[in-house]
């Protein structure tokens, strides 16, 4: 590895509890996760206009265990001291878990080849007071077999425009390959795991909402197939609330896939 003093680009892994923040991307209120990280790095590197580049956005209230960002800066003291310095000046709800020097060819967003999200929900009751900020409580018991049938329809390569939120904005390509959409049961708790090469705006929360409606008997697998074909967002697709969603991992090719 090259001397850290000569490295100008750093790849960082960060986890955060999104409850109190205005999402990932910098906002006018300066309370986004990006804002806090840029302020702290700016202090450490004496760079008031510090900018970092994330793998993608997460909305207000959404959490992350494996968000990735990179920055340019002449840090001269190695990864461990960088981690210690960052941890010492950030809100406790933001923790930089790893940092490593990388070459200029790495980009947190454009080098990514996939993402994994987990969504947590409790059905047939309510999450306890210690986990309610991290799960969707659905009072009605859900038909998990129907949810799995719906997930099977959604997996694969499709145009997911009907399961995203653009607000009328046109995009050139809304086709994605959903490699995984799995449901893991633990009593009345469900974890929905979604993996794709990339996701559209609010796509994961829309997929979860569709699965929950399928579990309530409001949306059949056949109707989901028709919605995919229609490419039209309708009220039949619920957007799940943000607090149950976690960006679990961003995938990169070697040698950045650690």
N, C-alpha and C positions, 0 to 999 in steps of 0.2 A: 504493500500500500504506500502511496506517495505520502510525503510529509504533509501533515494536516495544515500547516501554515501556507502551503502552496495550493491547497484546494479551495475553490471559490464556491462550489455548489454542494449543498447538503440535502440529503433525503432524510425526512423525519417521519416517524410514526406517532400519531397522537390519538388519545382516547378522551372523550368528554361526555359529561352528563349535559344534554342539551336543554334541560328544563328551564334554566334561567337566562338562556342566550337567545339572540335574534337570528338563529341559524348559523351556518358556517360562513357565508359570504359577507364581506364588509358592508355595514349598513350606516345610514346617517346618525343613528344613535350611538355608534361606536361600541355596541355591545354584542357584536358577532364574535364567534370563536376566532376568526381570522383577525379581527381588530385587536383582540387581546394578545395573540401571538406576535403580531407585527409590532405592537407597542413594546413588548418585552425584548424582542430581538433588536429593535431600534435602540433601546437603552444599552443592551450588551455590546452592540457593534457601533454605537454612536452614529447611527444612520437614521435620521428622523423620518425619511421617506421610504423606510423599509417596506418591501412588498414580498409576500409569499404566494406560492402557486399551489392550490390544492388539487386533489384528484377529481373533485367535483363538489357540488353543493349538497348540503343537507338543510332541510327546512327548520324553522323555529320549532323547538320541542323534540326534535329527532336527536338520537344519541349516536355515538360512534365508539367502537373498540379498536378500529383499524383504519382510521382516516390517514392519508399520506399527503404530505406537502413537501415542497422543496424551496430553498431560498439561496440567494447569492450573498456571500459575505466572507470576509477575511478572518475567520475565527482561528486562533493560533494555539489553542490549548487542548485539542483532542475531543473525541465524542463524549467521554464520561463527564468532563468538566462542563461541556455544553449542556448536557442533560441536567446536571446539578444546578447550573445557573438558570436554566429555563424553569425548572421546578420551583426554584426559590422565589420567583417573581410573578407567577401566574395564579389565577383563581384555583382553588383546590379542585374544582370541577373540571379542570383541564389538566391533563398530564401527558407530557411528551415521553413516550415509552422507549424510543430508540432514535438514534441519529447516526448517520454514516456519510462520509464524503463520497461523492459520485462524480463521474465525468460530465462534461457539458452536454452530452447526448441524452442524458436522462431528463425526462419531464414528468412530473407527478401525474398530470392529466393525459398527455398524449402518448406516454409510454405504457399506460395501463392497458391490459388485455382482458380484464374482466373484474366484476365486483360480486361480492356475496353480502346479502342483507338477511337479517333475522327479524321476524316480527313476533312479539309475544302477546298472547291474549288468554283471558280466563273466561270460560263460558259456563252457564248454569249457575251463576253467582257473581261474586265480586272479588277482585284482588284484595289481598290484605293491605293494611295501611303502610306496610314497608315496601311493597312492590307496586302500588297503584300508579306511581309516577312512571312506571316502566312497562305497562301492559294495558291493553284495551279490555275492559270488563264488559262482557256481553251477558246480561241477566238470563237470557233464554239458552237452554241447552241446545247445542248444535248437532246436526247429523254429520258426523265426521266422514262417514262413507260417501255421502253426497259431495262433501268438500273435496275428497280425494278424486272423485270422478270429474269434478270441475277442473281440478288442477291438472289432470291428465290431458284434458282438452287444451289447456293453456300452454303446456310445455311444448317446446319445439320452436321452429322459426315461423313467425307470424308478423303481420302488420298490427301493432298494438296501439294504434291511434285511439281506439275506443276505450283504452285502458290507461289513458294519460290525460293530462290537463294542460292545454295550451292557451286557453282563453281566446280562441279564435285565431291564434297565430299559426301560420303555415310553416311546416318544416319539410325539407326535401325528402327525408327518409325516416319513416317511423317503423321500419322493419327491424326486429331484434330476434336473436336466438335465445330463448329461455331454456338454459341447459338443465336447471333444477327448479322445481317448485314442490317441495316436500313438506309434509305435515308430521310433526313429532309430538306424540301425546304423552302427558304425564299427569294422570288423574284428570282434573278438569282444566288443566293448563295445556295450551297448544303453542308450539313454536313452528312458525312457517319459515322455511329457508328458501330463498330465491337466489339464483346465480345466473348471470348473463354476461355477455361481453360488454354490455352497457345498458342503462335504463333510461327511459324517457321521464319527463317531469311528472312526479307523483305517481309513477307507474307501479311501484311496489305497493304503495298504500291503496291504489285502485285494485290491484290483483287481490290483495287481502280482503278488501271490501266485497269484491265479487265472490270470493270463497265463503265469506261469512253469510252473504245473502243466499248462496247455494245451500249452506248448512241450515238456514232458516226456512228453506223451501220456497224462497222468493225468486230464485234464478236457477234454471236447469242447465245441465251441460249442453243441451241442444241450443238453448238460447244464447249461451256464451259463444258457441260456434258461430251463430248468426251475428252476434255483436262484433266479433272479430272481422267477419266478412264485410260488415256495414261500414267500418272505419268511422263511426259516429259515436261520440260520447253522449250517453243519455243518463237520466236519473236512476236507471236500473243499476248502475255501477256506483256503489258507495265508496267514498274516499275514507279509509280508515284513519282514526286520529293519530297524531304524530308520536305520542309518547311510547307506543309499543315498538317503534322501529329503531333498529340498530344497524349502522354500517359496520359489518363484521370484518370484512377484509377487502383490500384492493389487490388484484392479481397483476403481476409483472412477469415478463420473461426473464430468464437468466441473463445476467448475474444479479438482478435486482429483486428476485423473488423470495428473499429471506423474510 
